[in-house]
Amino acid sequence: MTTTTASTSQPASPARPAPQPRSAYRAFRSISTRWMDNDVYGHVNNVVYYSWFDTAVNAHLIEQGVLDIHTGETIGLVIETQCNYFAPLAFPQTVEAGIRVARLGGSSVRYEVGLFAQGEPLCAAAGHFIHVYVDRATRQPVPLPEPLRAVLQALVISD
């Protein structure tokens, strides 16, 4: 009689992301923490990190003159977001958000953001979000306007 045994090996799990250095990012923005950002555990609550992602990217685009949040015909809608946490951040502290573009598509962009405690060499958190750019009125995807594409191209990381 022949017996077979089921394999008990598990598929390899992906490696846990590691904090990245400042050199991995193309532009930076300082963000002040606020008293209300801390939660009962004494550090910034996780939902605040996503707000910082939006703040860093959109402020950069506004300052570069390629995003008009009030009357622009093209707007970015978030379709995916994710974050990994490596070290706590807390009030009172200044956070330095590093931004880069990991993927630049026809109508979409994958932004990656590293959040650093002021002066620290490695990020305390890192994440991404994907914007699909759409017509403000119809909410249908549109090609990235050329001025926006040029600003985003300057943020692209190379492998």
C-alpha positions as CSV (number, residue, x, y, z in Angstrom):
1,M,0.0,0.0,0.0
2,T,1.3,3.4,-1.0
3,T,0.7,6.4,1.2
4,T,1.0,10.0,0.2
5,T,1.5,12.9,2.5
6,A,0.1,16.3,1.9
7,S,2.7,19.0,1.7
8,T,2.8,21.1,4.8
9,S,5.0,23.8,3.3
10,Q,3.5,27.2,3.2
11,P,4.0,29.6,0.4
12,A,6.7,32.1,1.1
13,S,5.3,35.2,2.6
14,P,6.4,38.5,1.1
15,A,9.3,40.2,2.9
16,R,8.1,42.9,5.4
17,P,8.7,46.3,4.0
18,A,11.6,48.2,5.6
19,P,12.0,51.9,6.3
20,Q,13.6,53.8,3.5
21,P,16.2,56.6,3.6
22,R,15.5,60.2,2.5
23,S,17.4,59.7,-0.7
24,A,14.6,57.4,-1.9
25,Y,12.3,60.5,-2.3
26,R,12.3,63.4,-4.7
27,A,10.5,66.2,-2.9
28,F,9.8,67.0,0.8
29,R,7.2,69.0,2.8
30,S,7.2,69.8,6.5
31,I,4.0,69.1,8.4
32,S,3.4,70.1,12.0
33,T,1.7,67.6,14.2
34,R,-1.3,68.9,16.2
35,W,-2.4,68.0,19.8
36,M,-5.5,66.3,18.3
37,D,-3.4,64.0,16.2
38,N,-2.3,61.9,19.2
39,D,-4.5,59.0,20.3
40,V,-4.9,57.5,23.7
41,Y,-1.7,55.4,23.2
42,G,0.4,58.6,23.0
43,H,1.3,58.6,19.3
44,V,-0.3,59.9,16.1
45,N,-3.4,57.9,15.2
46,N,-3.0,55.9,12.0
47,V,-5.8,57.7,10.1
48,V,-3.7,60.9,10.3
49,Y,-1.0,59.4,8.2
50,Y,-3.3,59.2,5.3
51,S,-4.2,62.9,5.7
52,W,-0.5,63.7,5.5
53,F,-0.1,61.7,2.3
54,D,-2.9,63.8,0.7
55,T,-1.4,67.0,2.1
56,A,2.1,66.4,0.9
57,V,1.1,65.4,-2.6
58,N,-1.6,67.9,-3.3
59,A,0.3,70.8,-1.8
60,H,3.2,70.0,-4.0
61,L,1.0,69.9,-7.1
62,I,-0.7,73.2,-6.1
63,E,2.6,74.9,-5.5
64,Q,3.9,73.7,-8.9
65,G,0.8,75.3,-10.5
66,V,-0.7,72.0,-11.9
67,L,-3.6,71.5,-9.6
68,D,-6.5,73.9,-9.2
69,I,-8.7,72.4,-6.5
70,H,-11.4,75.0,-6.9
71,T,-11.9,75.4,-10.7
72,G,-9.6,72.9,-12.4
73,E,-11.3,70.7,-15.0
74,T,-9.1,67.7,-14.0
75,I,-9.1,66.2,-10.5
76,G,-7.5,63.2,-8.9
77,L,-9.6,60.6,-7.1
78,V,-8.0,58.1,-4.8
79,I,-8.7,54.5,-5.7
80,E,-6.2,52.7,-3.5
81,T,-4.1,53.5,-0.4
82,Q,-1.8,51.6,2.0
83,C,0.7,52.3,4.8
84,N,3.4,50.5,6.7
85,Y,4.4,51.8,10.1
86,F,8.0,51.5,11.4
87,A,8.3,54.0,14.3
88,P,5.9,56.2,16.2
89,L,5.3,59.9,15.6
90,A,3.7,62.1,18.2
91,F,2.8,65.7,19.1
92,P,4.7,67.9,19.4
93,Q,6.9,66.9,16.5
94,T,7.5,68.1,12.9
95,V,7.0,65.4,10.2
96,E,8.9,65.7,6.9
97,A,6.9,64.0,4.1
98,G,9.0,62.7,1.2
99,I,7.1,62.1,-2.1
100,R,7.9,60.2,-5.3
101,V,6.0,58.7,-8.2
102,A,6.4,55.0,-8.6
103,R,4.2,54.6,-11.6
104,L,3.0,57.2,-14.1
105,G,0.1,55.9,-16.4
106,G,-2.1,57.5,-19.0
107,S,-4.7,58.7,-16.4
108,S,-3.4,57.4,-13.1
109,V,-0.4,57.9,-10.8
110,R,1.0,55.8,-7.9
111,Y,2.4,58.2,-5.4
112,E,4.6,56.9,-2.6
113,V,5.1,58.9,0.6
114,G,7.7,58.4,3.3
115,L,7.0,60.1,6.7
116,F,10.1,61.1,8.6
117,A,10.5,62.5,12.1
118,Q,12.4,65.8,11.6
119,G,16.0,65.1,10.9
120,E,15.8,61.3,11.1
121,P,17.5,59.4,8.3
122,L,14.8,56.6,7.9
123,C,11.1,57.0,7.5
124,A,8.8,56.2,10.4
125,A,6.0,55.2,8.0
126,A,5.8,54.6,4.2
127,G,2.8,54.1,2.0
128,H,1.2,54.8,-1.3
129,F,-1.9,55.9,-2.9
130,I,-3.2,55.9,-6.5
131,H,-5.0,58.8,-8.1
132,V,-7.0,58.3,-11.2
133,Y,-7.4,61.7,-12.9
134,V,-10.9,62.4,-14.1
135,D,-13.0,65.2,-15.6
136,R,-14.4,67.2,-12.7
137,A,-18.0,67.2,-14.2
138,T,-18.3,63.7,-15.7
139,R,-16.0,61.8,-13.3
140,Q,-14.7,59.9,-16.3
141,P,-10.9,59.2,-16.6
142,V,-9.0,61.6,-18.7
143,P,-5.4,61.6,-19.9
144,L,-3.0,63.5,-17.6
145,P,-2.6,67.1,-18.8
146,E,0.9,67.7,-20.1
147,P,1.8,70.3,-17.4
148,L,0.8,67.8,-14.7
149,R,2.7,65.0,-16.4
150,A,5.9,67.1,-16.6
151,V,5.7,67.8,-12.8
152,L,5.0,64.2,-12.0
153,Q,7.9,63.0,-14.3
154,A,10.3,64.9,-12.1
155,L,9.1,62.8,-9.1
156,V,9.5,59.4,-10.8
157,I,11.9,57.0,-9.2
158,S,14.0,54.8,-11.4
159,D,14.7,51.2,-10.5
